Each structure stands twice: as C-alpha cells, then as structure tokens.
Amino acid sequence: MKVSDILRVKGNTLYTVTPDEPLARAVDAMSEKDIGSLVVMEHGDLVGMLTFREVIQALVKNGGSVGTMLVRSAMDDAPLTCTLETDMDEVRRMMLNRHARYMPVMDKRMLMGVVSFYDVAKAVVDSQNFENKLLKAYIRDWPEQNQSV
C-alpha cells in the first residue's frame, strides 16, 4: 500500500499557515477546524510543520501564553516528508523513529497532502480486515477432499 492510496480515501484538504502569522491565530485555526497540524508554507514552499506538540512547547517556553509569538518561532522547520509513492511500511517506520504524528506528502516541491499516524493506523486495520474477510470466505468455500483411502 502506498501513501497515494491513503490520500485517495482521505481526500486532500490542506490547512496551511505562513511562518509570519501570529501563533495565536494558528492555534485558533487548529481549534476551529479540529485539526492537529498546520503545514507552514512560504512563497509556495514547505518550510515547516506546526502541530499541537510545538504549540505546547511554545506555551511552556513562554510561561503559558503564546503572546505575540509568530508561527516561525514554534514550528518544526525540518519536518519529515514522504512522496505519493512511499510504501506504508516505510511511512510507519519513519513516523515511529521520529515520533512524528503528521507527515507532509510531497510531489517534488508541491504539497499533495498530509498523512497522520491515525491515517496510517486506519489503513493498516482496514487492510487487515479485508484480508481476514478474504481468508474467511476462502475457508468457508474450501473444496471437499475426496475421502476415499
């Protein structure tokens, strides 16, 4: 299974923010849209990711308030990325190794979507459920063997 398979099912709605926007506005957008990440774009290029992890770290650093902080000061400026052709097992490995919950999907320099750890887990479970159904159907339809000895 490839990343493109997940995006095909999930859709490709993207929420972005610029690095010079106030962090408070980004947090409001994340809350309003009930999302855990924003892709940080500048002049059409991916320059970072802002997730609830970075927001919490910024809050701790700033005494519990985002104040006048900008997205730039809180974002991960070196996010993990993958392509549409990246295999799902590789995405799982990358996410687990970096403790990443969100990964931008790129096609050269173009942002194609974001996959979350939830999306990956759901794809794995759906795939296993499908395989289980096929195996159960196969077992139910097992041909009778000739019993003569």
VMD Tcl script that draws the C-alpha trace (Angstrom):
set ca {
  {0.00 0.00 0.00}
  {1.28 3.45 -0.95}
  {0.69 6.92 0.51}
  {-1.34 7.78 -2.61}
  {-3.86 5.09 -1.56}
  {-4.41 6.80 1.80}
  {-4.82 10.25 0.26}
  {-7.29 8.87 -2.29}
  {-9.54 7.67 0.55}
  {-8.85 10.53 2.94}
  {-9.09 13.36 0.44}
  {-6.59 16.14 0.18}
  {-7.97 19.01 2.20}
  {-4.99 21.05 3.34}
  {-4.69 23.65 6.05}
  {-1.69 25.93 5.83}
  {-0.24 28.89 7.64}
  {2.65 31.24 6.92}
  {5.65 31.48 9.24}
  {5.00 35.15 9.98}
  {1.41 34.70 11.16}
  {0.75 35.09 14.88}
  {0.88 31.76 16.68}
  {-2.40 32.66 18.40}
  {-4.17 32.82 15.02}
  {-2.72 29.43 14.04}
  {-3.88 27.89 17.34}
  {-7.36 29.36 16.79}
  {-7.48 27.79 13.31}
  {-6.38 24.40 14.66}
  {-9.07 24.56 17.33}
  {-11.81 25.80 15.00}
  {-11.10 23.13 12.37}
  {-10.38 20.42 14.98}
  {-7.03 19.55 13.39}
  {-3.72 18.60 14.96}
  {-1.39 20.21 12.45}
  {-0.85 23.03 10.02}
  {1.61 22.96 7.15}
  {3.79 26.07 7.17}
  {4.23 27.45 3.65}
  {6.23 30.43 2.45}
  {6.31 31.59 -1.19}
  {4.83 28.25 -2.27}
  {7.43 26.16 -0.45}
  {7.07 23.90 2.57}
  {9.12 25.48 5.36}
  {7.76 23.70 8.43}
  {5.02 21.96 10.36}
  {3.11 23.24 13.34}
  {1.50 20.57 15.48}
  {-0.01 20.58 18.93}
  {3.40 19.34 20.19}
  {5.15 22.51 19.00}
  {2.32 24.65 20.37}
  {2.64 23.06 23.83}
  {6.41 23.51 23.78}
  {5.97 27.18 22.84}
  {3.44 27.65 25.65}
  {5.84 26.17 28.21}
  {8.71 28.29 26.90}
  {6.62 31.45 27.11}
  {5.11 30.96 30.57}
  {1.76 29.56 29.44}
  {0.91 32.20 26.83}
  {1.59 32.50 23.12}
  {1.61 36.28 23.46}
  {2.94 37.86 20.28}
  {4.91 34.79 19.17}
  {4.96 34.01 15.47}
  {4.47 30.59 13.92}
  {8.13 30.74 12.84}
  {9.30 30.65 16.45}
  {7.33 27.49 17.27}
  {7.25 25.41 14.08}
  {9.34 22.35 13.28}
  {11.50 23.73 10.47}
  {12.73 20.30 9.34}
  {9.61 18.10 9.13}
  {9.68 14.55 7.85}
  {8.16 14.26 4.38}
  {7.23 11.42 2.07}
  {6.04 11.07 -1.51}
  {2.90 9.63 -3.05}
  {4.91 6.51 -3.90}
  {6.30 5.91 -0.40}
  {5.29 2.49 0.89}
  {3.10 2.45 4.00}
  {5.57 0.29 5.94}
  {8.27 2.90 5.33}
  {5.95 5.71 6.49}
  {5.20 3.78 9.69}
  {8.89 3.24 10.33}
  {9.73 6.90 9.69}
  {6.92 8.16 11.93}
  {7.83 5.78 14.76}
  {11.53 6.63 14.60}
  {10.90 10.38 14.79}
  {7.77 10.24 16.99}
  {6.02 12.17 14.22}
  {2.25 12.21 14.17}
  {1.89 14.14 10.90}
  {3.81 13.91 7.64}
  {3.50 16.18 4.60}
  {3.26 14.36 1.28}
  {5.29 15.99 -1.46}
  {5.50 15.58 -5.22}
  {8.82 17.26 -5.94}
  {8.20 20.71 -4.39}
  {4.39 20.53 -4.48}
  {2.45 19.73 -1.32}
  {-0.04 16.96 -2.06}
  {-1.50 16.35 1.40}
  {-0.70 15.33 4.96}
  {-0.94 11.86 6.42}
  {-1.37 11.39 10.13}
  {-0.43 8.47 12.33}
  {-4.19 7.87 12.63}
  {-4.49 7.65 8.82}
  {-1.67 5.11 8.71}
  {-3.12 3.02 11.55}
  {-6.59 3.10 9.95}
  {-5.16 1.95 6.60}
  {-3.38 -0.96 8.29}
  {-6.50 -2.03 10.20}
  {-8.70 -1.71 7.09}
  {-6.22 -3.78 5.09}
  {-6.09 -6.47 7.77}
  {-9.90 -6.58 7.99}
  {-10.12 -7.01 4.22}
  {-7.55 -9.85 4.30}
  {-9.44 -11.51 7.16}
  {-12.69 -11.41 5.17}
  {-10.97 -12.95 2.15}
  {-9.42 -15.70 4.27}
  {-12.74 -16.48 5.99}
  {-14.51 -16.63 2.63}
  {-11.80 -18.91 1.29}
  {-12.05 -21.24 4.29}
  {-15.87 -21.32 4.06}
  {-15.62 -22.27 0.38}
  {-12.87 -24.85 0.93}
  {-13.37 -27.63 -1.60}
  {-14.33 -31.05 -0.23}
  {-11.47 -33.52 -0.47}
  {-12.03 -36.99 -1.84}
  {-12.42 -39.13 1.30}
  {-11.54 -42.50 -0.33}
  {-8.37 -44.04 1.01}
}
mol new
graphics top color blue
foreach p $ca { graphics top sphere $p radius 0.5 }
foreach p [lrange $ca 0 end-1] q [lrange $ca 1 end] { graphics top cylinder $p $q radius 0.2 }
display resetview
